[in-house]
Amino acid sequence: MIRFERVSKVYPDGTSAVDGLSFEVAEGELVTLVGPSGCGKTTTMMMVNRLIEPTSGRILVDGEDIASVDPVKLRRRIGYVIQQVGLFPHRTVLDNTATVPALVGWKRAKARARAAELLDLVGLDPRTFGSRYPAQLSGGQRQRVGVARALAADPPVLLMDEPFGAVDPVVRERLQNEFLSLQATVRKTVLLVTHDIEEAVRMGDRMAVYGQGRIEQFDTPAAVLGAPATPYVAQFVGADRGLKRLSVTTVEEADLEQPPLARLDEPADAAAARLREAEARWAVVLNASGELHGWVSTDELSLAGTPATVADLARRMEAWVPLGAPLKQAFSEMLQYDAGWVAVLDGTHFAGVLTPAKLHEALRRSVDADAQGVGRGEVEFDSVADA
Ligand SMILES: Nc1ncnc2c1ncn2[C@@H]1O[C@H](COP(=O)(O)OP(=O)(O)OP(=O)(O)O)[C@@H](O)[C@H]1O
């Protein structure tokens, strides 16, 4: 857990970088710090591992005032990932990854085994990449090594400064997603600095939107997009914040429509009669285990007649998302397959379909829910300030 209590930093030349910051990052939470260049994000982050000392205020990590912790020991408990990655050019990828475990006195074999495990975890086969040098990697691969290295000593806290900044947008999105699924297992307490609002929204459990040297709003991405606390925040998150909400609103059971169903082994004429009766133009087709197979049109079933079965006429449906996926993913599947709906699965089971109308309703629901929850961030600040 990381806690800032009225922390300010004035640099020797008189520049006030941050002023009276109070916030808390819960254990296992990922908080993004976002704001324009020069607003104090990096200063905030570097005070946590004491690369920069605050002018006033306190910072606690796991309840301990870090001013009284030896900086070298402190840094071993805190993983640090930066944009330029900072790999040692003359050391192999494996040795780079094993740097911190080796520093804290692990035996060489154990440190290297751990490094190999971590490389695997970030999607780099240690047999292929372990013996390479940083210059022999792509930008995205270097970034992965940076993340692996930061995680190698299993620090409870991770600081990430524009960790995906140096790669193109496609690789960037993939690295973000990979990091999120990694984070779902390792559950580190993470502070992530970015100037990219999309990244802040996508990655953060909560996000801190910086104005000049102070936090304008500290809340969940959905709340920041749904109810910006100040005109500044509204302007910063952008006029298309409704669209950005698609990334943070998830597909829920209640959003789904239940279309007519047909079974793969059903005779075509029986299925056709049933669907005509229900005035349905198509049905979702499931296999005997209730798993999605695809869809079938009522007209085609009617024309086929006996002895055809649904299986003969059904088409595969590739557009599906799991329950709990962001609406954006559902929308993008709809567009990619040019489909008027997307199937939603609960595990392997078919749960229903999402249509454009239901997607719009889901978006409305989340906007309304947040409009009622305005100000949650401020309440939290007050309680920190009073402590
Ligand atoms: N060593 C320093 N001496 C004086 N001023 C500094 C120093 N380091 C940073 N600053 C100033 O402090 C302010 C905050 O800088 P900081 O690097 O924290 O911003 P940032 O939000 O991380 O910006 P960026 O996104 O451009 O990295 C800026 O005005 C910067 O010029």
The ligand as an SDF file (V2000), in Angstrom:
LIG
                    3D

 31 33  0  0  0  0  0  0  0  0999 V2000
   15.6280   18.5640  -11.1320 N   0  0  0  0  0  0  0  0  0  0  0  0
   14.7250   19.5120  -11.3930 C   0  0  0  0  0  0  0  0  0  0  0  0
   14.9880   20.8130  -11.1320 N   0  0  0  0  0  0  0  0  0  0  0  0
   14.0730   21.7700  -11.3580 C   0  0  0  0  0  0  0  0  0  0  0  0
   12.8470   21.5500  -11.8670 N   0  0  0  0  0  0  0  0  0  0  0  0
   12.5330   20.2690  -12.1510 C   0  0  0  0  0  0  0  0  0  0  0  0
   13.4410   19.1920  -11.9440 C   0  0  0  0  0  0  0  0  0  0  0  0
   12.8380   18.0340  -12.3370 N   0  0  0  0  0  0  0  0  0  0  0  0
   11.6180   18.3800  -12.7740 C   0  0  0  0  0  0  0  0  0  0  0  0
   11.4210   19.7210  -12.6650 N   0  0  0  0  0  0  0  0  0  0  0  0
   10.2080   20.4930  -13.0000 C   0  0  0  0  0  0  0  0  0  0  0  0
    9.1470   20.0060  -12.1820 O   0  0  0  0  0  0  0  0  0  0  0  0
    7.9300   19.9870  -12.9140 C   0  0  0  0  0  0  0  0  0  0  0  0
    7.3550   18.5910  -12.8830 C   0  0  0  0  0  0  0  0  0  0  0  0
    8.2010   17.7030  -13.5930 O   0  0  0  0  0  0  0  0  0  0  0  0
    7.8860   16.1660  -13.7810 P   0  0  0  0  0  0  0  0  0  0  0  0
    9.0280   15.5460  -14.4880 O   0  0  0  0  0  0  0  0  0  0  0  0
    7.4780   15.5940  -12.4910 O   0  0  0  0  0  0  0  0  0  0  0  0
    6.6100   16.2330  -14.7520 O   0  0  0  0  0  0  0  0  0  0  0  0
    5.8760   15.1040  -15.5900 P   0  0  0  0  0  0  0  0  0  0  0  0
    4.4480   15.3260  -15.3590 O   0  0  0  0  0  0  0  0  0  0  0  0
    6.4330   13.7810  -15.2680 O   0  0  0  0  0  0  0  0  0  0  0  0
    6.2500   15.5290  -17.0620 O   0  0  0  0  0  0  0  0  0  0  0  0
    6.5550   14.6520  -18.3650 P   0  0  0  0  0  0  0  0  0  0  0  0
    5.2610   13.9880  -18.7340 O   0  0  0  0  0  0  0  0  0  0  0  0
    6.9920   15.6800  -19.3650 O   0  0  0  0  0  0  0  0  0  0  0  0
    7.6390   13.6760  -18.0050 O   0  0  0  0  0  0  0  0  0  0  0  0
    8.2720   20.5040  -14.3070 C   0  0  0  0  0  0  0  0  0  0  0  0
    7.9690   21.8660  -14.3720 O   0  0  0  0  0  0  0  0  0  0  0  0
    9.7600   20.2650  -14.4180 C   0  0  0  0  0  0  0  0  0  0  0  0
   10.3620   21.1980  -15.2870 O   0  0  0  0  0  0  0  0  0  0  0  0
  1  2  1  0
  2  3  1  0
  2  7  2  0
  3  4  2  0
  4  5  1  0
  5  6  2  0
  6  7  1  0
  6 10  1  0
  7  8  1  0
  8  9  2  0
  9 10  1  0
 10 11  1  0
 11 12  1  0
 11 30  1  0
 12 13  1  0
 13 14  1  0
 13 28  1  0
 14 15  1  0
 15 16  1  0
 16 17  2  0
 16 18  1  0
 16 19  1  0
 19 20  1  0
 20 21  2  0
 20 22  1  0
 20 23  1  0
 23 24  1  0
 24 25  2  0
 24 26  1  0
 24 27  1  0
 28 29  1  0
 28 30  1  0
 30 31  1  0
M  END
$$$$
